Amino acid sequence: MKTATFRIWRGNSEGGLLRDYTTEVSEGMVVLDAVHQIQSKQAPDLACRWNCKAGKCGSCSAEINGAPRLMCMTRLNDLPLDKPVTIEPMKAFPLIRDLVTNVSWNYEVKKRIKKFKPRRPDVSDGTWRMLQPDIDRVQEFRKCIECFLCQDVCHVLRDHRKHDEFIGPRFFVHAAGLEMHPLDTEERSQELRTSFGIGYCNITKCCTNVCPEEIKITDNAIIPLKERVVDDAYDPIRKLIRRFTNGD
């Protein structure tokens, strides 16, 4: 049995510090195991959010050695244990205590996105006809576990604090799943361009790189949405059609 040191943020919204804890580690352990061990034996008041410990609930998001990751999916044998492993709360959201942040802003953002609005059924029995490739295209977006790691790593939210103007990668994924659905008829392009701030994204793919479900956020969601927004806003033919359609 060997030991490792974990440098964990302790504090609240008024301030705090990084505190070192040394604990025994063994083969197969993940960061969350070490945190639980420290809670059990050294710091029973350490606040940490978790649920499934299987990489499916998205609860145990944190920053490990400066990178947004799930604690339950970060194996200790993948980290350099010859120096302290730093564990900090996500930076893009208000701190509550220790490793726990207030992510309620994300749920409020989701309420602002227009819901799924299907077209009329294709046949009299009330059913629709869809092509399998169209269905397959949106299935990837349903894999999101709302860990909000993509939100945390995004510089628009993390560094520039544009929470009032930018909904973030997770909700561009949600919007893409609706916009690309073969039955959806709702119009979201104007909101994406204005109040949702898709123009702030400079497609660095940092959100894709941290996604534990390996959703290709940038290539399959954000870039197609950007293209759709540009077409709807600036394509002269579309503008002409919309002008006659709306009677302007």
URVENHU-V445006 format. One record per residue. N is the residue number from 0. RES is the residue in one small letter. PHI is phi in radians with two decimals (NA if undefined). Layout:
n->[N N]
res->[RES RES]
phi->[PHI PHI]
This chain:
n->[0 1 2 3 4 5 6 7 8 9 10 11 12 13 14 15 16 17 18 19 20 21 22 23 24 25 26 27 28 29 30 31 32 33 34 35 36 37 38 39 40 41 42 43 44 45 46 47 48 49 50 51 52 53 54 55 56 57 58 59 60 61 62 63 64 65 66 67 68 69 70 71 72 73 74 75 76 77 78 79 80 81 82 83 84 85 86 87 88 89 90 91 92 93 94 95 96 97 98 99 100 101 102 103 104 105 106 107 108 109 110 111 112 113 114 115 116 117 118 119 120 121 122 123 124 125 126 127 128 129 130 131 132 133 134 135 136 137 138 139 140 141 142 143 144 145 146 147 148 149 150 151 152 153 154 155 156 157 158 159 160 161 162 163 164 165 166 167 168 169 170 171 172 173 174 175 176 177 178 179 180 181 182 183 184 185 186 187 188 189 190 191 192 193 194 195 196 197 198 199 200 201 202 203 204 205 206 207 208 209 210 211 212 213 214 215 216 217 218 219 220 221 222 223 224 225 226 227 228 229 230 231 232 233 234 235 236 237 238 239 240 241 242 243 244 245 246 247]
res->[m k t a t f r i w r g n s e g g l l r d y t t e v s e g m v v l d a v h q i q s k q a p d l a c r w n c k a g k c g s c s a e i n g a p r l m c m t r l n d l p l d k p v t i e p m k a f p l i r d l v t n v s w n y e v k k r i k k f k p r r p d v s d g t w r m l q p d i d r v q e f r k c i e c f l c q d v c h v l r d h r k h d e f i g p r f f v h a a g l e m h p l d t e e r s q e l r t s f g i g y c n i t k c c t n v c p e e i k i t d n a i i p l k e r v v d d a y d p i r k l i r r f t n g d]
phi->[NA -2.05 -2.06 -2.51 -1.86 -2.07 -1.72 -1.90 -1.23 -2.16 2.70 -2.44 -1.14 -1.55 2.49 3.06 -2.74 -1.55 -2.10 -1.54 -2.31 -1.84 -2.52 -1.31 -2.27 -2.44 -1.05 1.62 -1.26 -1.95 -1.02 -1.10 -1.05 -1.14 -1.11 -1.11 -1.14 -1.17 -1.05 -1.20 -1.95 -2.21 -2.41 -1.10 -1.65 -1.21 -1.52 -2.62 -1.65 -2.81 -2.61 -1.49 0.99 -2.36 1.27 -2.14 -1.69 1.30 -1.38 -1.61 -1.12 -2.79 -1.95 -1.92 0.91 1.50 -1.97 -1.13 -2.66 -1.45 -1.13 -1.34 -1.96 -1.83 -1.37 -1.15 -1.27 -1.71 -1.99 -1.33 -1.52 -1.38 -2.40 -1.01 -1.57 -1.53 -2.17 -2.31 -1.27 -1.08 -1.55 -1.46 -2.25 -1.08 -1.37 -1.69 -2.92 0.90 -1.69 -1.80 -2.02 -1.61 -1.76 -1.10 -0.96 -1.09 -1.25 -1.21 -1.08 -1.06 -1.15 -1.39 -1.47 -1.00 -1.31 -1.03 -2.28 -1.32 -1.31 -1.11 -1.00 -1.33 -2.27 -1.17 -1.44 1.46 -1.92 -2.06 -2.04 -2.36 -1.50 -1.03 -1.04 -1.19 -1.26 -1.06 -1.09 -1.66 -1.12 -0.98 -1.20 -1.36 -1.34 -1.02 -1.79 0.91 -1.38 1.15 -1.16 -1.13 -1.15 -1.18 -1.45 -1.19 -1.13 -1.13 -1.58 -1.21 -1.73 -1.71 0.94 -1.57 -1.07 -1.41 -2.13 -2.48 -1.54 1.57 -1.00 -1.01 -1.55 -1.24 -1.09 -1.08 -1.13 -1.11 -1.08 -1.40 -1.09 -1.62 -1.21 -1.13 -1.76 -1.28 -2.14 -1.25 -1.91 -2.17 -1.06 -1.09 -1.14 -1.04 -1.36 -1.80 -1.21 -1.64 1.15 -1.09 -1.15 -1.21 -1.25 -1.88 0.78 -1.40 1.21 -1.12 -1.17 -1.08 -1.15 -1.73 -1.16 -1.23 -1.63 1.00 -1.26 -1.44 -1.03 -1.22 -1.24 -1.71 -2.05 -1.23 -1.09 -1.03 -1.16 -1.03 -1.11 -1.14 -1.09 -1.10 -1.05 -1.18 -1.52 -2.15 -1.19 -1.12 -1.21 -1.07 -1.03 -1.15 -1.10 -1.14 -1.12 -1.28 -1.12 -1.46 1.30 -1.43]
